[in-house]
Amino acid sequence: MSDATVSGAASTTSAPPEGAAHVHHPAPAAAMDAHHIQHVQREQKKFLAVYGVLVVGTVLTVAMYYVHFELMWQTVAVALLIAAVKGTFVAAVFMHLWHGERDIYRILAYTGIVVAGLFILTIASTFSVPGAGLYLR
Amino acid sequence: MNQPHMTVPYTTEIREDTGFYNGKVGMWLFLASEVMLFGALFSAYVFLRIGARAGDWPHGLLNIPIGAFNTLVLITSSLTVALSWTSLKMGNFRRYQRLQLVTLACGLAFLGIKSYEYSVKFNHYEVWLNAPLTAQEYPQLAGHAVDADDPVNSIIGHVEGVGSFATLDSLKEAGVSSLTIHPDKFHYRLSAAEQAERRKAERLQPHTEAEGAEHAGVPIDLSRVSRISAFVPRHSTFFANYFTLTGLHALHVIGGLLAFAFILGPGSRMWRVDPVRYTNAVEVTGLFWHFVDLVWIFLFPILYLL
C-alpha cells in the first residue's frame, strides 16, 4: 500500500488534525476521498476473491484425500501444489506483496536462500539413510 | 506521557532508505525469522517422513473433517482482518470493530477446536504386544485380515480406566494386571490407499475417534503388553512432529489474538490521537496473522493428509 492511501484515512475521520501532520501529499480533501475510497473498495473485492480461492483450495485438498492417486508421490505433489497456490495468494494479496511492497523482496530473498538451503541439505541427507525414500515410490 | 514530548520516529511517515514506515520493516524482519523457524521444523518433518519405513508412519489418526473446518475458520479470520484494515482506511471504525470481533471469535474457535482434538488424542491408546496378533485375533483387534508379510503386533483404541499419560511402568506400579481395550476399526499399518479402499468398500465415514467406543471391550493380560502409550508426543515420531508443529502454531494464534485484543480494546485510544498510526498497527499485526494462516495452510495437508 502506498503511504498516500493510508494517509488518506486521516482526512476521512473526525480525528483531530494531529494525524494530518503526517500527510505527505496533501490533496484537495473531497477529490482525494472519492478516489481513495474507490481504491480501497477495489482492494476489498480482491480480498473477497482470494477468500473464495482459499475456500475452493481447502475443499479440493480434502476431496483429494478421498479420491487418491495411484502413487504416493502424486498425492504429495498435488497436495503441496494446492497449498503453494493458496499460500501464494495469501502472501500476494492479504500481505500486499503483489502490489507496492516489492522492497520487502530484498528481506525475503535472503530468507528464501536460507530456507531453500535447509530443505536441500535435509532432503539430500536422506540419501545416506538406508532404505529412505521408499515412501515416495 | 508526562515526559517531554518524545516521538517514535517513522510510525507513519516513510523512511527514505527502506521505503516503509518502521513498523512494517520490523514486522517483515520478524516474519523472515519466523519463516526460518518454521522452515527448520518443516524440513525436519520432511526428513523424518521420507526416512520412515513403509508402514511406520500413521495414517488416518487425525480427524480430517475437523481439521478442514478449522482451516476454513482460520481463512475466514484472515479475511476479516484484511477487511477490518480497509475499514479503518475508509475511516469506518465501527465496521473495523465488528470485523475484529469476528476475528477474535474465529481465533478462539480455532483454539477451542484444536484443544478438543488434543484431548481426544490424549485419550486414545496404542497397545504394543510382545508377539504379533494371531490369525483369530486380527479381525477383532486390528480390523484387517492377516498379512503374513506385515505382522501387526499392536492394537489401537480406547483403554478403560487409564489416564492420559499412563505407561507400562505406571500401570505395573498401580498393580494393574489386565487391560480392557475397545479397538478401532482401522489400524494405521494399513496404508492411506488401503484405508481409503476399505472405507469405500464398507461405505464408512473416515476414521473418527468415537468409533473405537462402539466396539466391545477386549481383555488383554498386561503380561502380553510390551509398551503402551496414548497419542501423545512420546507415542511416535509422527505425534512428536504433530504436537511440536501444531503446538507452536497454536502459540502464534494466541499471540496474535492477544495483540488484536489489545489494539481493539485499550489500544484503541490511539485511533482518536493518530489514526494513521493506528491503521498501521492493525496492518502490521494483520501481516503476522496472515503469516500464521499461511503456516496452517501448509500444516493441514502435511499432517492430516500425507
HADDOCK unambig.tbl for C-alpha pairs under 7 A between the chains (distance, minus, plus):
assign (segid A and resid 6 and name CA) (segid B and resid 89 and name CA) 6.14 0.50 0.50
assign (segid A and resid 6 and name CA) (segid B and resid 276 and name CA) 6.47 0.50 0.50
assign (segid A and resid 7 and name CA) (segid B and resid 276 and name CA) 6.08 0.50 0.50
assign (segid A and resid 9 and name CA) (segid B and resid 88 and name CA) 6.94 0.50 0.50
assign (segid A and resid 9 and name CA) (segid B and resid 89 and name CA) 4.66 0.50 0.50
assign (segid A and resid 9 and name CA) (segid B and resid 90 and name CA) 5.65 0.50 0.50
assign (segid A and resid 9 and name CA) (segid B and resid 91 and name CA) 5.61 0.50 0.50
assign (segid A and resid 9 and name CA) (segid B and resid 276 and name CA) 6.59 0.50 0.50
assign (segid A and resid 10 and name CA) (segid B and resid 275 and name CA) 6.03 0.50 0.50
assign (segid A and resid 10 and name CA) (segid B and resid 276 and name CA) 6.07 0.50 0.50
assign (segid A and resid 12 and name CA) (segid B and resid 90 and name CA) 6.59 0.50 0.50
assign (segid A and resid 12 and name CA) (segid B and resid 91 and name CA) 5.49 0.50 0.50
assign (segid A and resid 13 and name CA) (segid B and resid 91 and name CA) 5.10 0.50 0.50
assign (segid A and resid 15 and name CA) (segid B and resid 272 and name CA) 5.38 0.50 0.50
assign (segid A and resid 15 and name CA) (segid B and resid 273 and name CA) 6.81 0.50 0.50
assign (segid A and resid 16 and name CA) (segid B and resid 273 and name CA) 6.75 0.50 0.50
assign (segid A and resid 18 and name CA) (segid B and resid 273 and name CA) 6.89 0.50 0.50
assign (segid A and resid 18 and name CA) (segid B and resid 274 and name CA) 6.53 0.50 0.50
assign (segid A and resid 19 and name CA) (segid B and resid 274 and name CA) 4.88 0.50 0.50
assign (segid A and resid 19 and name CA) (segid B and resid 275 and name CA) 6.20 0.50 0.50
assign (segid A and resid 19 and name CA) (segid B and resid 276 and name CA) 6.36 0.50 0.50
assign (segid A and resid 22 and name CA) (segid B and resid 12 and name CA) 6.60 0.50 0.50
assign (segid A and resid 22 and name CA) (segid B and resid 13 and name CA) 6.07 0.50 0.50
assign (segid A and resid 37 and name CA) (segid B and resid 90 and name CA) 6.13 0.50 0.50
assign (segid A and resid 40 and name CA) (segid B and resid 86 and name CA) 6.20 0.50 0.50
assign (segid A and resid 44 and name CA) (segid B and resid 83 and name CA) 6.38 0.50 0.50
assign (segid A and resid 44 and name CA) (segid B and resid 86 and name CA) 6.98 0.50 0.50
assign (segid A and resid 47 and name CA) (segid B and resid 79 and name CA) 6.67 0.50 0.50
assign (segid A and resid 51 and name CA) (segid B and resid 79 and name CA) 6.51 0.50 0.50
assign (segid A and resid 55 and name CA) (segid B and resid 72 and name CA) 6.68 0.50 0.50
assign (segid A and resid 58 and name CA) (segid B and resid 68 and name CA) 6.97 0.50 0.50
assign (segid A and resid 65 and name CA) (segid B and resid 305 and name CA) 6.47 0.50 0.50
assign (segid A and resid 66 and name CA) (segid B and resid 196 and name CA) 6.74 0.50 0.50
assign (segid A and resid 68 and name CA) (segid B and resid 193 and name CA) 6.83 0.50 0.50
assign (segid A and resid 76 and name CA) (segid B and resid 306 and name CA) 6.59 0.50 0.50
assign (segid A and resid 79 and name CA) (segid B and resid 301 and name CA) 6.38 0.50 0.50
assign (segid A and resid 83 and name CA) (segid B and resid 297 and name CA) 6.01 0.50 0.50
assign (segid A and resid 83 and name CA) (segid B and resid 298 and name CA) 5.74 0.50 0.50
assign (segid A and resid 87 and name CA) (segid B and resid 294 and name CA) 5.59 0.50 0.50
assign (segid A and resid 87 and name CA) (segid B and resid 297 and name CA) 6.75 0.50 0.50
assign (segid A and resid 90 and name CA) (segid B and resid 290 and name CA) 6.91 0.50 0.50
assign (segid A and resid 90 and name CA) (segid B and resid 294 and name CA) 6.79 0.50 0.50
assign (segid A and resid 94 and name CA) (segid B and resid 82 and name CA) 6.42 0.50 0.50
assign (segid A and resid 94 and name CA) (segid B and resid 290 and name CA) 6.85 0.50 0.50
assign (segid A and resid 95 and name CA) (segid B and resid 287 and name CA) 5.73 0.50 0.50
assign (segid A and resid 95 and name CA) (segid B and resid 290 and name CA) 6.84 0.50 0.50
assign (segid A and resid 107 and name CA) (segid B and resid 29 and name CA) 6.92 0.50 0.50
assign (segid A and resid 108 and name CA) (segid B and resid 32 and name CA) 6.47 0.50 0.50
assign (segid A and resid 111 and name CA) (segid B and resid 32 and name CA) 5.86 0.50 0.50
assign (segid A and resid 111 and name CA) (segid B and resid 36 and name CA) 6.89 0.50 0.50
assign (segid A and resid 115 and name CA) (segid B and resid 36 and name CA) 6.03 0.50 0.50
assign (segid A and resid 115 and name CA) (segid B and resid 39 and name CA) 5.92 0.50 0.50
assign (segid A and resid 118 and name CA) (segid B and resid 40 and name CA) 6.75 0.50 0.50
assign (segid A and resid 118 and name CA) (segid B and resid 43 and name CA) 6.70 0.50 0.50
assign (segid A and resid 119 and name CA) (segid B and resid 43 and name CA) 5.40 0.50 0.50
assign (segid A and resid 122 and name CA) (segid B and resid 43 and name CA) 6.35 0.50 0.50
assign (segid A and resid 122 and name CA) (segid B and resid 47 and name CA) 6.05 0.50 0.50
assign (segid A and resid 123 and name CA) (segid B and resid 47 and name CA) 6.22 0.50 0.50
assign (segid A and resid 126 and name CA) (segid B and resid 47 and name CA) 6.48 0.50 0.50
assign (segid A and resid 126 and name CA) (segid B and resid 51 and name CA) 6.47 0.50 0.50
assign (segid A and resid 129 and name CA) (segid B and resid 51 and name CA) 6.84 0.50 0.50
assign (segid A and resid 132 and name CA) (segid B and resid 50 and name CA) 6.07 0.50 0.50
assign (segid A and resid 132 and name CA) (segid B and resid 51 and name CA) 4.49 0.50 0.50
assign (segid A and resid 132 and name CA) (segid B and resid 52 and name CA) 6.85 0.50 0.50
assign (segid A and resid 133 and name CA) (segid B and resid 50 and name CA) 5.18 0.50 0.50
assign (segid A and resid 133 and name CA) (segid B and resid 51 and name CA) 6.18 0.50 0.50
assign (segid A and resid 134 and name CA) (segid B and resid 54 and name CA) 6.71 0.50 0.50
assign (segid A and resid 135 and name CA) (segid B and resid 50 and name CA) 5.98 0.50 0.50
assign (segid A and resid 135 and name CA) (segid B and resid 54 and name CA) 6.06 0.50 0.50
